[in-house]
Amino acid sequence: MQVSCGPQWFYGVDSFFDLFTIITALLIAFFSFKAYHFTKEKKYFFFSLSFLLLALAFVVKIVMYICIYMSMVGKVIGPFVFIVHDKLAFLLFKYYGMLGFIILMLFAMLILAIVALRIKDIKVILLLTFFTLLIAFQAVHSVALFHLVTTFLLIFITYHFFSNHLQKKGVRSMLVALSFLMVFISQILFIFSTMNSIQYFIGECFQLAGFILLLITFIMITTRRHAYGKKNKNRNHQRHVDRHPGKRR
């Protein structure tokens, strides 16, 4: 059995990219939940849930690679490294590791798409969930299909946030739109990464850059909300003191 794991010069480094992605996704989930705490807007809660699933997906991917690396033999063919291993390790890679990664990633993107499209009908959500699971089991046999479906979902997500930016014309809305555009571009590059090894590396860079940009945006949102809340608290306290000067001490 042979499985292509990326260009030779990038071999192993992608795990470090995945590790940084996990950290970034967890931070986005944390700051999204803080934004939900301040604003009580449900979209931030679903953002948090989505990126928590995304972080978990990359954890599964790293664990999968560790299992494969422990029992692999490398074989260089052109610019790529191909892995030769026994059938059990291959099944672990293909049917457990990749399936878990794909399911978590697709559901993370599905949640974002549901928020972007403002889908509230439970029947529609259940139908989308069913088809997402069907696609996930098929995508195990074709990683390109997985990236194609992810790209399709990101079209709606990216369009929504660019439309939102055109309405609000703010810095934060622009950063969110650009971050999802970068992730969208990364998925397109991943689709064709088997044809050109450099696209794999560029795709990883675009994906991580998109997540980092989104993290910066959520930090800006929560920082501003926290400062605004603190300012209002001080203002209310001052009003209370002015109304009850006898209690001032």
C-alpha positions in Angstrom: 0.0 0.0 0.0 1.2 3.5 -0.8 -0.1 6.8 0.4 1.2 10.2 -0.7 1.8 12.4 2.3 3.0 15.5 0.6 6.2 16.9 -1.0 9.5 15.6 0.3 10.9 18.9 1.5 7.7 19.5 3.5 7.6 16.0 4.9 7.0 16.1 8.7 6.8 19.9 8.7 3.0 19.8 8.0 2.5 18.4 11.6 4.0 21.6 13.0 1.6 23.6 10.8 -1.3 21.5 12.1 -0.1 22.1 15.7 -0.1 25.9 15.2 -3.6 25.5 13.6 -4.8 23.6 16.7 -3.6 26.4 19.0 -5.0 29.1 16.8 -8.4 27.3 16.4 -8.6 26.8 20.2 -7.9 30.5 20.8 -10.5 31.5 18.2 -13.0 29.2 20.0 -12.1 30.8 23.4 -12.4 34.4 22.2 -15.6 33.6 20.2 -17.1 32.3 23.4 -16.0 35.4 25.2 -17.6 37.5 22.5 -20.8 35.4 23.0 -20.6 36.0 26.8 -20.4 39.8 26.2 -22.9 40.1 23.4 -25.2 37.1 23.9 -25.3 36.8 20.1 -25.7 33.1 19.2 -23.5 33.4 16.1 -20.4 33.7 18.4 -21.4 30.6 20.2 -21.6 28.6 17.0 -18.3 30.1 15.9 -16.8 28.8 19.1 -18.3 25.4 18.6 -17.2 25.3 14.9 -13.5 26.1 15.7 -13.5 23.7 18.7 -14.5 20.9 16.2 -11.8 22.2 13.8 -9.2 22.0 16.5 -10.3 18.5 17.4 -10.1 17.5 13.7 -6.4 18.5 13.6 -5.7 16.7 16.8 -7.1 13.6 15.2 -4.9 14.2 12.2 -1.7 14.6 14.2 -2.5 11.4 16.2 -3.1 9.6 13.0 0.2 10.7 11.5 2.0 9.7 14.7 0.6 6.2 14.3 1.6 6.1 10.7 5.1 7.5 11.3 5.8 4.8 13.9 5.4 2.0 11.4 6.3 3.5 8.0 9.1 3.2 5.5 9.7 6.2 3.2 10.1 6.0 -0.5 11.0 9.0 -2.6 9.4 9.3 -6.1 10.1 12.6 -7.8 9.2 15.6 -5.5 6.9 13.5 -3.3 7.4 11.1 -0.4 5.4 7.9 -0.6 4.7 5.7 2.4 4.8 2.0 2.4 3.3 0.2 5.4 1.3 -2.8 6.4 -2.4 -3.2 5.8 -3.4 -2.7 9.5 -1.7 0.7 9.6 -3.2 1.7 6.3 -6.7 0.8 7.5 -6.1 2.9 10.7 -4.9 5.8 8.5 -7.7 5.6 6.0 -10.8 4.5 7.9 -10.3 5.9 11.3 -7.9 8.8 11.2 -9.0 10.3 8.0 -12.7 9.6 8.6 -12.5 11.3 12.0 -10.6 14.3 10.5 -13.0 14.7 7.6 -16.2 14.3 9.7 -15.0 16.9 12.2 -13.8 19.3 9.5 -17.0 19.1 7.4 -19.2 19.6 10.4 -17.1 22.6 11.5 -17.6 24.1 8.0 -21.3 23.1 8.0 -21.9 25.0 11.2 -20.3 28.1 9.8 -22.4 27.7 6.6 -25.6 27.3 8.6 -24.8 30.5 10.5 -23.9 32.3 7.3 -27.0 31.2 5.4 -29.1 31.8 8.6 -30.7 28.3 8.4 -33.1 27.8 11.3 -35.3 25.0 10.0 -34.4 21.8 12.0 -35.5 19.6 9.2 -33.1 21.3 6.8 -30.3 21.1 9.3 -30.9 17.4 9.8 -31.0 16.8 6.1 -27.7 18.7 5.7 -26.2 16.6 8.5 -27.2 13.4 6.8 -25.7 14.3 3.5 -22.5 15.6 5.2 -22.0 12.1 6.8 -22.6 10.4 3.5 -20.0 12.7 1.8 -17.6 12.1 4.6 -17.6 8.3 4.1 -17.1 8.8 0.4 -14.4 11.4 0.9 -12.2 8.9 2.8 -11.5 7.3 -0.6 -10.9 10.7 -2.3 -9.3 13.5 -0.3 -9.8 15.8 -3.4 -13.6 15.3 -2.9 -13.3 16.4 0.8 -11.5 19.6 -0.3 -14.0 20.1 -3.1 -17.0 20.0 -0.6 -15.1 22.2 1.9 -14.5 24.7 -0.9 -18.2 24.6 -1.9 -19.2 25.4 1.7 -16.6 28.1 1.9 -18.1 29.8 -1.1 -21.3 30.6 0.8 -19.4 31.4 4.0 -17.0 33.8 2.2 -19.8 35.4 0.2 -21.8 36.0 3.4 -18.9 37.8 5.2 -18.0 39.9 2.2 -21.6 41.0 1.9 -21.6 41.8 5.6 -18.4 43.9 5.1 -20.0 45.8 2.2 -22.9 46.7 4.5 -20.8 47.6 7.6 -17.6 48.7 5.9 -15.6 48.2 9.1 -12.1 47.0 9.7 -13.2 43.9 11.7 -15.8 42.9 9.1 -13.1 43.2 6.4 -10.6 41.1 8.3 -13.2 38.3 8.8 -14.0 38.3 5.1 -10.3 38.2 4.2 -9.6 35.4 6.6 -12.3 33.2 5.1 -11.1 34.1 1.6 -7.6 32.8 2.6 -9.1 29.5 3.9 -11.1 29.3 0.7 -8.0 29.7 -1.5 -6.1 27.1 0.6 -8.8 24.5 -0.1 -8.5 25.2 -3.9 -4.8 24.7 -3.6 -5.2 21.5 -1.7 -7.5 20.1 -4.5 -4.6 20.5 -7.0 -1.7 19.8 -4.6 -1.1 16.3 -6.2 -0.2 18.0 -9.4 2.2 20.5 -8.0 4.0 20.0 -4.7 4.5 23.7 -4.0 0.7 24.2 -3.9 0.6 21.9 -0.8 2.9 24.2 1.1 1.2 27.4 -0.1 -2.2 25.9 0.8 -1.0 25.2 4.4 0.3 28.8 4.6 -2.9 30.3 3.4 -5.0 28.2 5.7 -2.9 29.1 8.8 -2.8 32.8 7.8 -6.5 32.8 7.5 -7.0 31.4 10.9 -4.5 33.8 12.5 -6.2 36.7 10.9 -9.6 35.5 12.2 -8.0 35.1 15.7 -6.7 38.7 15.6 -10.3 39.9 14.7 -11.9 38.1 17.6 -9.3 39.5 20.0 -10.1 43.0 18.7 -13.9 42.3 19.2 -13.6 41.0 22.7 -11.0 43.6 23.8 -13.4 46.4 22.6 -16.4 44.8 24.2 -14.5 44.4 27.5 -13.3 48.0 27.4 -16.9 49.2 26.5 -18.4 47.2 29.3 -15.8 48.5 31.8 -16.5 52.0 30.7 -20.2 51.6 31.2 -19.7 50.1 34.6 -17.6 53.0 35.7 -20.1 55.5 34.3 -23.0 53.8 36.1 -21.0 53.8 39.3 -20.3 57.5 39.0 -24.0 58.2 38.4 -24.8 56.2 41.5 -22.3 58.2 43.6 -23.6 61.5 42.2 -27.2 60.6 43.1 -26.2 59.5 46.6 -23.4 61.8 47.8 -23.9 60.9 51.4 -22.6 57.3 50.7 -19.4 58.5 49.0 -16.3 57.3 50.9 
